[in-house]
Amino acid sequence: MIAAALGLLVALQVPAAQDTSTLRPVASVARAVRAETPPVLDGRDDDPVWKAAPVIGGFLVVRPKEGADPHFRTEGRVAYDEHNLYVFIRAFDPHPDSIVRLLSRRDNQTDSDQLIVMIDGFHDRRTGYEFAVNPVGVKADYAIYQDGNEDGAWDAVWDVSTQVDSLGWTAEYRIPLSQLKYSAGSGTGTFGFALWRSIERFTEASSWPLIRQSKVGFVSQFGDLTGLDSLASPHRAEITPYVVVKNETRQEADGSYSHPTDITAGGDVKYGLSSNLTLNATINPDFGQVEADPSVLNLSAFETFFPERRPFFVEGKGVFDWGINCSAVNCNGENMFYSRRIGRAPQLSDHYGDASSPTATTILGAAKITGRLPGGLALGVLDAVTQRETGVSGATIEPTTNYALVRLSQEAKGGEGAFGAMVSAVNRSLDQWTDTLLRQSAYTAAADFRHRLFKDHYEISGSFDLSRVAGTPEAILLAQQDPVHLYQRPDGVLRVDSTATTMSGDAEEIRFGKVSGDRTHFETSYSRRSPGFEVNDMGFLLQADQQSWSNWFMLKWRKPTSLYQSVQWNFNWWQWWSTAGLPTERAFNTNVHAQFNNRWWLHLGGTLGQLGSTFCDRCARGGPAIRQDLYASPWMFIEGDGRQRLVPFIGFNGFIGDGGRSHNFNVNPELDFKISSRFNTSISASYNKNVSDAQWFNNYTDSLDNLHYTFAHLDQQTLSFTFRLDYTFSRTASLQIYAQPYVSKGTYSNIRELDQPRADAYDDRYKVYGDTAITNNPGGFNFKQFNSNVVFRWEYRRGSTLFLVWNQGRSDFTTIEGDKNFGGNYHDLFQLHPMNTFLIKASYWINW
């Protein structure tokens, strides 16, 4: 939440601001007092402990004008006892009727006034927690990692009471020490601590102490909370058993449908091994309440990345994060750990499955230990086991698999640096159906470091990764020929080894950048992945055999003027090669992001790519590299004032390449309706017109065992809609509705094969493909899909939740576009047989 408020968006990179050297110093030490009698949680400051607690004041503006005096005064006080930390905040406001107070479900960020308590229990300047509340008592909480990244899936059990009165509004917190991680011991303890206030009608945020946008991160800018004498290790044991009653539509092998009802049970366990180490475990988890993935028709050689949504794996994900090929310029989700591998769709469904086969692998259990040792060593350990899934006639479509991961990170020089390591292991129990298709084992080991230089203005970081996979010769041959590796390319330097039973590789990255300061920021980075580098059993990797050099430079004007609130201008340059030196991409990009005084945003940019001589070594899916032509890709996005009841958005993306033969246009309009303080809805659309003159079609082997790499002219259209509705009955009960109908259709024509793939002239690269059985009837596709979720959530008692869920899916794919317009295709979509899931999930939180 704070990271979002500071504008630390992936698209905008690291923000800069005005020169802060003239800002007056602010006291950054606060003191907590022991509460002999716990305060009554009523939002009032008439308890004796609040009379004794010192006032925390001197808030300064974070945005829009860093370091200025806020519109209204804010004061805080802190107390504690052996079980809880108590915080009282008074937000003065001479116009209480103007306080923005929107009702929403828990953890849903709205354009509402807000107060946030931030705690760094380890006092390591890198990790912490946020506890947020708005004037009507809607709560949100976040775990913070790496000094500025937030984990919104983290949910603690805590209480807060708010009150709006003639002086403004108040928030009175009771945060159990059992929900925090800290180093217990005798003597006086110190937490990192900060308070944050948002006044929505002024788009103003202020904090104590001042959290400067001109500096990287925000946990490192917290003040100190002292006076926490002799904090003991609290009892932290929580068990949340749950029962699920599920009725779902299943398609049987004969094409008929059944509607069986199943009753399952499972549970989550959270146990404090000590004040600074926590065990989280789940047994037979069910994530039926999680929103479905958006529909995608992927015609590329690479796997589609979907973000993790399952609470057990989202919570604490920052501990295990290890990005690959991720810089300020390009970041595609590649990572040493991709938790969606655990419980994935069975990998061999296409070989041995049918319509009645499972669509997800059952997770028998998973556990993780996270925390930080007294010497500054951050620790994360995860292990999960998934069960064997079967298809037709009992054939294995996913074997029993164990996933294990250990992540360590040691802080150095008071948080200015760190070095760490990660190891992972995937082991499968293979059988006669799987041993020639899947790898038996996959291991990785990696080391990383980071170090701040010159008073934290600059940072250098890097990593070194190793991988090894093993299996039968048939399985390793498949790995070598996978689009990630493509050892079989006829014009490449790599050679397929059909007898190999292992494949190993390595990856290296180094980054250097200016991360704080006045007007400018920059980063330059180099990364390399060897041809045999493979982490997709546990992680996510799009391509091995690649090296890249990326550069980013940013100018920032954050001080408001008569025209704008802030402006950021980015300049990017990147180029890629194979490890043998074949250039595959060389591009320049610039983009501008401006917020005007009416609070509207304009995002504008464009890319010129394939500058000079570059070649695509993946386009022919194992064939020779193909020369590429210059392309241009402009885009624009306009975003309305989020404070209004009606907020419009519209985005445009364009592409032209292949000498004008290929082009793409995409438009994405959206309207957000804030009908009342408890009722929000949005509807968006996406239309894409894609003409690709060199779309890979197929690779064919003729009677003489010669391979022909064919390409086609593709004319494709895609139209989808996304509808969301949130209705909040109370702070503990809400209804969410999500629905997305999607249609993508296209027709292939002009089938050609490669002739002189590296020729300068576009037409010389291809020739007519001679098989008229294919060229006379190239076909196309028509893909229709509908996904929806309806979720009613009720926290019927503290920490215990009831979910009522209805999921529906409809899907169809044909190899011809058809002659119907989008209206006809959508009509046909809703005539398809629905696959419904009705689910009741009740959990009960027990702690002691």
ZAMARGU-4260 file (C-alpha; in steps of 0.2 Angstrom, whole numbers, plus 5000, padded with zeros to 4 digits):
<rodrens>
0) 5000/5000/5000 | 5014/5012/5005 | 5024/5007/4990 | 5009/5011/4979 | 5006/5027/4987
5) 5024/5032/4984 | 5022/5028/4966 | 5034/5013/4966 | 5025/5005/4951 | 5034/4993/4940
10) 5030/5003/4924 | 5037/5019/4932 | 5052/5011/4940 | 5061/5020/4955 | 5055/5038/4958
15) 5065/5053/4961 | 5060/5070/4968 | 5065/5087/4973 | 5081/5091/4982 | 5078/5087/5000
20) 5094/5094/5007 | 5085/5109/5013 | 5071/5100/5023 | 5071/5104/5041 | 5076/5089/5052
25) 5062/5080/5061 | 5063/5069/5077 | 5064/5051/5072 | 5063/5043/5090 | 5047/5039/5099
30) 5044/5030/5115 | 5031/5018/5121 | 5025/5016/5138 | 5019/5001/5147 | 5001/4999/5150
35) 4997/4993/5167 | 4978/4992/5162 | 4974/4989/5144 | 4965/5003/5135 | 4947/5000/5130
40) 4946/4999/5111 | 4933/5012/5107 | 4942/5025/5097 | 4943/5037/5112 | 4959/5044/5121
45) 4952/5045/5138 | 4961/5029/5145 | 4974/5033/5158 | 4988/5026/5147 | 4985/5038/5133
50) 4987/5052/5146 | 5004/5045/5150 | 5011/5041/5133 | 5022/5054/5124 | 5014/5062/5109
55) 5022/5058/5092 | 5020/5074/5081 | 5029/5083/5068 | 5021/5075/5052 | 5028/5081/5036
60) 5020/5079/5018 | 5027/5064/5008 | 5017/5070/4993 | 5013/5080/4983 | 5026/5092/4990
65) 5039/5083/4999 | 5043/5090/5016 | 5030/5104/5017 | 5018/5106/5032 | 5002/5095/5030
70) 4985/5103/5029 | 4980/5096/5046 | 4989/5090/5062 | 4991/5072/5066 | 4997/5065/5083
75) 5001/5047/5089 | 5004/5038/5105 | 5011/5020/5108 | 5009/5008/5123 | 5012/4990/5126
80) 5010/4976/5138 | 5015/4958/5138 | 5003/4953/5125 | 4999/4968/5113 | 5005/4984/5106
85) 4993/4998/5107 | 4993/5013/5095 | 4981/5029/5096 | 4981/5041/5082 | 4972/5057/5081
90) 4969/5064/5064 | 4964/5082/5066 | 4952/5089/5052 | 4941/5105/5054 | 4929/5098/5042
95) 4924/5081/5048 | 4910/5080/5035 | 4923/5081/5021 | 4932/5066/5027 | 4932/5052/5013
100) 4925/5036/5021 | 4922/5022/5009 | 4916/5005/5015 | 4924/4990/5006 | 4930/4973/5010
105) 4945/4970/5020 | 4962/4973/5011 | 4953/4982/4996 | 4962/4998/4994 | 4950/5012/4990
110) 4951/5031/4988 | 4948/5034/5006 | 4956/5044/5020 | 4968/5032/5029 | 4979/5029/5044
115) 4993/5017/5044 | 5004/5010/5058 | 5021/5003/5051 | 5032/4991/5062 | 5049/4984/5059
120) 5050/4972/5073 | 5068/4965/5068 | 5074/4983/5067 | 5083/4977/5051 | 5078/4992/5040
125) 5072/4979/5027 | 5056/4970/5033 | 5041/4975/5042 | 5022/4976/5043 | 5008/4988/5039
130) 4991/4990/5048 | 4980/5001/5039 | 4962/5007/5043 | 4950/5020/5036 | 4937/5031/5045
135) 4924/5018/5044 | 4935/5004/5051 | 4939/4994/5035 | 4956/4986/5039 | 4971/4981/5027
140) 4987/4973/5032 | 5003/4970/5022 | 5020/4962/5025 | 5035/4972/5019 | 5051/4964/5012
145) 5066/4970/5003 | 5063/4988/5010 | 5049/4992/4999 | 5039/4977/4992 | 5023/4973/4999
150) 5014/4956/5002 | 4995/4960/5002 | 4991/4942/5005 | 4998/4942/5023 | 4983/4943/5035
155) 4986/4946/5054 | 4973/4944/5067 | 4972/4962/5075 | 4959/4974/5081 | 4955/4993/5078
160) 4942/5005/5083 | 4938/5021/5073 | 4928/5036/5077 | 4923/5052/5068 | 4920/5067/5079
165) 4921/5086/5079 | 4940/5086/5079 | 4942/5075/5065 | 4944/5056/5067 | 4954/5043/5077
170) 4960/5026/5076 | 4964/5015/5091 | 4974/4999/5087 | 4977/4983/5097 | 4991/4973/5088
175) 4995/4956/5096 | 5013/4953/5098 | 5010/4936/5092 | 5007/4943/5075 | 5024/4951/5074
180) 5041/4944/5072 | 5055/4952/5083 | 5070/4947/5093 | 5064/4944/5111 | 5076/4946/5125
185) 5080/4956/5141 | 5083/4974/5142 | 5076/4988/5132 | 5069/4984/5115 | 5068/4995/5099
190) 5057/4993/5084 | 5057/5002/5068 | 5042/5012/5068 | 5032/5025/5057 | 5015/5032/5055
195) 5006/5037/5039 | 4991/5048/5035 | 4981/5050/5019 | 4969/5065/5016 | 4960/5060/5000
200) 4952/5076/4995 | 4969/5084/4994 | 4978/5069/4987 | 4990/5072/5002 | 5000/5059/5011
205) 5010/5064/5027 | 5021/5053/5038 | 5031/5053/5054 | 5046/5052/5051 | 5046/5059/5034
210) 5047/5045/5021 | 5056/5053/5007 | 5052/5049/4989 | 5069/5054/4984 | 5076/5039/4993
215) 5075/5021/4988 | 5064/5010/4999 | 5054/5015/5015 | 5057/5003/5029 | 5075/5010/5030
220) 5067/5027/5033 | 5057/5022/5048 | 5060/5030/5065 | 5064/5021/5081 | 5051/5015/5094
225) 5060/5013/5111 | 5055/5009/5128 | 5049/4991/5124 | 5056/4983/5140 | 5059/4964/5141
230) 5048/4959/5127 | 5045/4940/5129 | 5042/4927/5116 | 5023/4927/5114 | 5013/4911/5112
235) 5010/4910/5094 | 5000/4894/5089 | 4985/4895/5077 | 4975/4881/5069 | 4962/4885/5056
240) 4953/4869/5051 | 4941/4870/5036 | 4927/4860/5028 | 4923/4862/5010 | 4907/4855/5002
245) 4909/4856/4983 | 4897/4852/4969 | 4905/4853/4952 | 4901/4848/4934 | 4911/4834/4927
250) 4912/4828/4909 | 4913/4810/4908 | 4924/4800/4895 | 4908/4796/4885 | 4904/4815/4884
255) 4890/4815/4896 | 4890/4827/4912 | 4888/4822/4930 | 4886/4833/4945 | 4894/4825/4960
260) 4895/4832/4977 | 4911/4830/4988 | 4915/4834/5006 | 4933/4837/5010 | 4942/4844/5025
265) 4959/4852/5028 | 4968/4865/5038 | 4981/4878/5040 | 4993/4879/5055 | 5004/4894/5060
270) 5016/4891/5075 | 5029/4902/5082 | 5044/4892/5084 | 5051/4908/5092 | 5048/4926/5092
275) 5057/4927/5076 | 5053/4911/5067 | 5036/4905/5061 | 5030/4889/5054 | 5016/4889/5041
280) 5008/4873/5035 | 4993/4868/5025 | 4985/4851/5023 | 4975/4846/5008 | 4972/4865/5004
285) 4957/4871/4994 | 4958/4887/4984 | 4941/4887/4976 | 4938/4905/4981 | 4952/4912/4971
290) 4948/4921/4955 | 4951/4912/4939 | 4965/4917/4927 | 4961/4928/4912 | 4958/4920/4895
295) 4973/4920/4884 | 4976/4912/4866 | 4995/4910/4866 | 5002/4908/4848 | 5020/4911/4853
300) 5034/4898/4857 | 5034/4903/4875 | 5024/4899/4890 | 5011/4911/4897 | 5015/4918/4914
305) 5001/4919/4927 | 5003/4927/4944 | 5001/4918/4959 | 4984/4920/4968 | 4983/4906/4981
310) 4984/4913/4998 | 4996/4901/5006 | 5009/4904/4992 | 5006/4922/4990 | 5009/4926/5008
315) 5027/4928/5012 | 5032/4926/4993 | 5045/4940/4995 | 5056/4928/5006 | 5058/4916/4991
320) 5059/4929/4977 | 5074/4927/4966 | 5072/4936/4949 | 5080/4931/4933 | 5083/4943/4919
325) 5074/4956/4928 | 5080/4974/4926 | 5073/4991/4927 | 5070/4990/4908 | 5062/4972/4906
330) 5055/4960/4918 | 5044/4946/4912 | 5041/4936/4928 | 5056/4924/4926 | 5061/4918/4943
335) 5070/4904/4951 | 5054/4900/4961 | 5037/4900/4953 | 5025/4893/4965 | 5012/4889/4952
340) 5022/4874/4948 | 5016/4866/4964 | 4998/4860/4960 | 5000/4864/4942 | 4989/4857/4928
345) 4994/4838/4925 | 5008/4839/4912 | 5003/4823/4903 | 4985/4827/4901 | 4987/4828/4882
350) 4996/4811/4881 | 4985/4800/4893 | 4970/4811/4898 | 4953/4815/4892 | 4939/4827/4897
355) 4936/4818/4913 | 4954/4819/4919 | 4959/4831/4933 | 4963/4849/4928 | 4974/4852/4943
360) 4986/4842/4954 | 4981/4839/4972 | 4992/4846/4985 | 4994/4834/4999 | 5002/4846/5010
365) 5015/4861/5011 | 5025/4869/5024 | 5036/4884/5026 | 5047/4892/5039 | 5051/4910/5038
370) 5060/4922/5049 | 5076/4931/5054 | 5089/4925/5066 | 5097/4937/5079 | 5113/4939/5069
375) 5103/4946/5054 | 5101/4930/5044 | 5084/4930/5035 | 5078/4912/5032 | 5065/4904/5021
380) 5062/4885/5020 | 5048/4877/5009 | 5042/4860/5006 | 5027/4853/4997 | 5021/4836/4991
385) 5008/4833/4977 | 4999/4817/4973 | 4999/4806/4958 | 4985/4810/4946 | 4979/4798/4933
390) 4970/4799/4916 | 4963/4785/4904 | 4965/4767/4911 | 4975/4773/4926 | 4989/4780/4916
395) 4999/4793/4926 | 4997/4811/4920 | 5006/4819/4934 | 5018/4809/4946 | 5019/4811/4965
400) 5032/4825/4967 | 5041/4833/4981 | 5046/4852/4980 | 5059/4859/4992 | 5067/4876/4993
405) 5079/4885/5005 | 5082/4904/5004 | 5095/4913/5015 | 5100/4931/5016 | 5113/4939/5028
410) 5112/4957/5031 | 5128/4967/5031 | 5134/4984/5037 | 5118/4989/5045 | 5107/4985/5030
415) 5118/4994/5017 | 5122/4977/5010 | 5117/4958/5010 | 5123/4942/5002 | 5113/4926/5001
420) 5110/4909/4994 | 5096/4898/4987 | 5095/4879/4984 | 5080/4870/4977 | 5075/4852/4973
425) 5061/4844/4963 | 5060/4825/4964 | 5047/4814/4955 | 5041/4796/4957 | 5041/4791/4939
430) 5034/4775/4931 | 5032/4767/4914 | 5020/4781/4908 | 5031/4796/4913 | 5049/4791/4913
435) 5052/4795/4895 | 5042/4812/4896 | 5047/4820/4912 | 5063/4824/4921 | 5066/4813/4937
440) 5075/4827/4946 | 5079/4845/4945 | 5091/4854/4956 | 5097/4873/4957 | 5109/4882/4968
445) 5112/4901/4968 | 5121/4915/4977 | 5117/4934/4976 | 5123/4950/4984 | 5119/4969/4985
450) 5128/4984/4992 | 5124/5002/4993 | 5137/5015/4989 | 5140/5033/4993 | 5128/5036/5006
455) 5115/5025/4999 | 5114/5035/4982 | 5120/5020/4972 | 5118/5001/4972 | 5127/4987/4965
460) 5119/4969/4965 | 5121/4953/4956 | 5118/4934/4956 | 5126/4918/4950 | 5114/4903/4947
465) 5117/4884/4943 | 5105/4871/4937 | 5105/4852/4934 | 5091/4841/4928 | 5092/4822/4926
470) 5081/4809/4918 | 5081/4796/4905 | 5089/4800/4888 | 5072/4802/4880 | 5067/4815/4894
475) 5083/4824/4892 | 5082/4824/4873 | 5065/4833/4875 | 5072/4846/4886 | 5086/4850/4874
480) 5073/4852/4860 | 5061/4862/4870 | 5058/4880/4865 | 5068/4886/4880 | 5084/4878/4873
485) 5082/4873/4855 | 5099/4863/4853 | 5093/4856/4836 | 5094/4873/4827 | 5103/4868/4810
490) 5113/4885/4810 | 5117/4885/4828 | 5133/4880/4837 | 5124/4868/4849 | 5122/4849/4846
495) 5109/4837/4852 | 5115/4823/4863 | 5102/4809/4862 | 5112/4799/4875 | 5113/4812/4888
500) 5104/4809/4905 | 5108/4826/4913 | 5108/4844/4907 | 5117/4858/4917 | 5118/4876/4915
505) 5122/4893/4923 | 5116/4911/4924 | 5124/4927/4929 | 5118/4945/4932 | 5126/4961/4937
510) 5117/4978/4940 | 5123/4995/4945 | 5112/5010/4947 | 5108/5027/4955 | 5094/5023/4967
515) 5091/5040/4976 | 5095/5058/4974 | 5089/5074/4966 | 5082/5073/4948 | 5090/5058/4940
520) 5091/5039/4942 | 5098/5026/4931 | 5102/5008/4930 | 5114/4997/4919 | 5113/4978/4919
525) 5120/4963/4911 | 5113/4946/4911 | 5118/4929/4904 | 5110/4912/4903 | 5119/4897/4896
530) 5111/4885/4884 | 5108/4872/4897 | 5101/4883/4910 | 5085/4875/4916 | 5074/4880/4931
535) 5056/4877/4924 | 5053/4862/4936 | 5053/4874/4951 | 5054/4891/4943 | 5049/4901/4927
540) 5061/4903/4912 | 5056/4909/4895 | 5073/4907/4886 | 5090/4900/4889 | 5105/4903/4878
545) 5104/4922/4879 | 5114/4937/4886 | 5107/4955/4887 | 5113/4972/4891 | 5100/4984/4897
550) 5101/5003/4901 | 5088/5014/4910 | 5089/5033/4913 | 5075/5043/4922 | 5071/5061/4924
555) 5059/5066/4937 | 5049/5082/4942 | 5039/5079/4957 | 5037/5097/4964 | 5020/5102/4959
560) 5018/5117/4947 | 5003/5126/4940 | 5001/5113/4927 | 5006/5096/4935 | 5008/5086/4951
565) 5023/5076/4944 | 5031/5071/4928 | 5043/5056/4925 | 5052/5054/4908 | 5061/5037/4905
570) 5074/5032/4892 | 5078/5014/4889 | 5090/5004/4878 | 5092/4986/4877 | 5100/4973/4866
575) 5101/4954/4867 | 5112/4941/4859 | 5114/4922/4860 | 5128/4916/4870 | 5137/4913/4854
580) 5135/4931/4849 | 5121/4931/4837 | 5111/4947/4839 | 5093/4944/4842 | 5086/4961/4848
585) 5092/4980/4849 | 5079/4993/4854 | 5076/5010/4860 | 5061/5016/4871 | 5056/5032/4879
590) 5040/5035/4889 | 5033/5049/4899 | 5021/5048/4914 | 5012/5064/4920 | 4999/5068/4933
595) 4990/5084/4931 | 4983/5095/4944 | 4965/5089/4940 | 4973/5072/4946 | 4971/5064/4928
600) 4986/5054/4922 | 4994/5053/4905 | 5006/5039/4900 | 5014/5040/4883 | 5028/5030/4875
605) 5035/5020/4861 | 5049/5008/4855 | 5059/5007/4840 | 5065/4989/4839 | 5077/4977/4828
610) 5089/4992/4825 | 5103/4986/4814 | 5105/4968/4809 | 5096/4956/4821 | 5090/4938/4820
615) 5076/4928/4828 | 5083/4912/4834 | 5066/4906/4841 | 5054/4910/4827 | 5056/4894/4817
620) 5054/4883/4833 | 5070/4874/4831 | 5074/4880/4813 | 5087/4892/4807 | 5088/4910/4813
625) 5078/4923/4803 | 5083/4941/4799 | 5071/4954/4807 | 5065/4970/4801 | 5063/4987/4810
630) 5047/4989/4820 | 5039/5003/4829 | 5027/5001/4844 | 5019/5017/4851 | 5007/5017/4865
635) 4996/5029/4876 | 4986/5027/4892 | 4974/5040/4900 | 4968/5038/4917 | 4954/5048/4926
640) 4954/5056/4943 | 4952/5041/4955 | 4943/5052/4968 | 4927/5054/4957 | 4912/5043/4956
645) 4915/5039/4938 | 4933/5035/4933 | 4937/5033/4915 | 4953/5024/4908 | 4958/5021/4890
650) 4973/5013/4882 | 4980/5011/4865 | 4994/5000/4858 | 5001/4999/4841 | 5014/4989/4831
655) 5020/4990/4813 | 5034/4979/4807 | 5040/4967/4793 | 5041/4982/4781 | 5023/4986/4785
660) 5017/4969/4781 | 5013/4965/4799 | 5003/4977/4811 | 4994/4976/4827 | 4981/4988/4835
665) 4974/4986/4853 | 4962/4997/4862 | 4957/4995/4880 | 4943/5006/4887 | 4937/5005/4905
670) 4925/5013/4917 | 4925/5012/4936 | 4908/5016/4944 | 4909/5021/4963 | 4890/5021/4965
675) 4890/5023/4984 | 4902/5021/4998 | 4899/5002/4998 | 4896/4998/4980 | 4909/4998/4966
680) 4909/4991/4949 | 4920/4992/4933 | 4918/4986/4916 | 4932/4985/4903 | 4934/4979/4885
685) 4949/4974/4875 | 4949/4974/4856 | 4964/4968/4846 | 4967/4967/4828 | 4983/4957/4823
690) 4990/4955/4806 | 5006/4945/4806 | 5014/4941/4789 | 5026/4929/4797 | 5017/4919/4809
695) 5025/4902/4813 | 5013/4888/4806 | 5021/4871/4808 | 5037/4861/4805 | 5035/4847/4792
700) 5046/4832/4788 | 5045/4825/4770 | 5048/4808/4763 | 5066/4811/4762 | 5067/4816/4780
705) 5070/4834/4776 | 5062/4847/4788 | 5052/4862/4781 | 5049/4877/4792 | 5032/4885/4787
710) 5025/4902/4790 | 5008/4910/4786 | 5000/4926/4785 | 4988/4927/4800 | 4973/4939/4801
715) 4967/4938/4819 | 4954/4948/4829 | 4951/4947/4848 | 4937/4954/4859 | 4935/4952/4877
720) 4926/4960/4891 | 4929/4960/4910 | 4916/4964/4923 | 4919/4967/4941 | 4907/4971/4955
725) 4911/4973/4974 | 4897/4976/4986 | 4901/4978/5005 | 4888/4973/5017 | 4899/4977/5032
730) 4917/4977/5037 | 4916/4958/5038 | 4904/4953/5024 | 4906/4957/5006 | 4901/4951/4988
735) 4913/4950/4973 | 4908/4946/4956 | 4920/4943/4941 | 4916/4938/4924 | 4926/4938/4907
740) 4919/4932/4891 | 4933/4930/4877 | 4933/4927/4859 | 4949/4926/4848 | 4947/4921/4829
745) 4959/4920/4815 | 4962/4914/4797 | 4979/4908/4790 | 4984/4911/4772 | 4999/4911/4760
750) 5008/4897/4768 | 5027/4898/4764 | 5043/4890/4770 | 5060/4896/4774 | 5072/4898/4759
755) 5086/4911/4763 | 5081/4915/4781 | 5096/4928/4783 | 5093/4937/4767 | 5092/4956/4767
760) 5076/4957/4757 | 5060/4951/4766 | 5053/4941/4751 | 5069/4932/4748 | 5068/4924/4765
765) 5053/4913/4760 | 5047/4903/4746 | 5031/4894/4742 | 5028/4878/4751 | 5025/4864/4739
770) 5012/4853/4748 | 4995/4859/4741 | 4986/4848/4753 | 4991/4861/4766 | 4992/4877/4756
775) 4975/4875/4749 | 4967/4873/4766 | 4977/4882/4779 | 4962/4884/4791 | 4962/4895/4806
780) 4955/4895/4823 | 4940/4901/4834 | 4943/4901/4853 | 4929/4905/4864 | 4930/4905/4883
785) 4920/4912/4898 | 4926/4912/4916 | 4917/4919/4931 | 4918/4919/4950 | 4905/4924/4962
790) 4912/4925/4980 | 4902/4930/4996 | 4914/4931/5011 | 4909/4933/5029 | 4921/4934/5043
795) 4909/4928/5056 | 4921/4928/5070 | 4938/4935/5073 | 4950/4925/5061 | 4936/4913/5055
800) 4928/4915/5038 | 4914/4908/5028 | 4914/4907/5009 | 4900/4904/4997 | 4907/4902/4979
805) 4900/4900/4962 | 4913/4897/4948 | 4907/4895/4930 | 4917/4891/4914 | 4913/4888/4896
810) 4926/4884/4882 | 4927/4879/4864 | 4941/4878/4851 | 4939/4875/4833 | 4952/4875/4819
815) 4942/4886/4807 | 4937/4904/4810 | 4920/4903/4804 | 4909/4916/4796 | 4900/4923/4811
820) 4903/4941/4818 | 4908/4944/4836 | 4889/4945/4841 | 4887/4927/4834 | 4902/4920/4842
825) 4897/4927/4859 | 4879/4920/4856 | 4887/4903/4853 | 4899/4905/4868 | 4884/4906/4880
830) 4875/4891/4872 | 4890/4880/4877 | 4887/4868/4891 | 4893/4877/4907 | 4905/4869/4919
835) 4899/4875/4936 | 4907/4873/4953 | 4897/4877/4969 | 4907/4878/4985 | 4904/4881/5003
840) 4920/4883/5013 | 4920/4887/5032 | 4936/4889/5042 | 4937/4891/5061 | 4952/4900/5069
845) 4959/4893/5085 | 4973/4901/5094 | 4982/4899/5111
</rodrens>
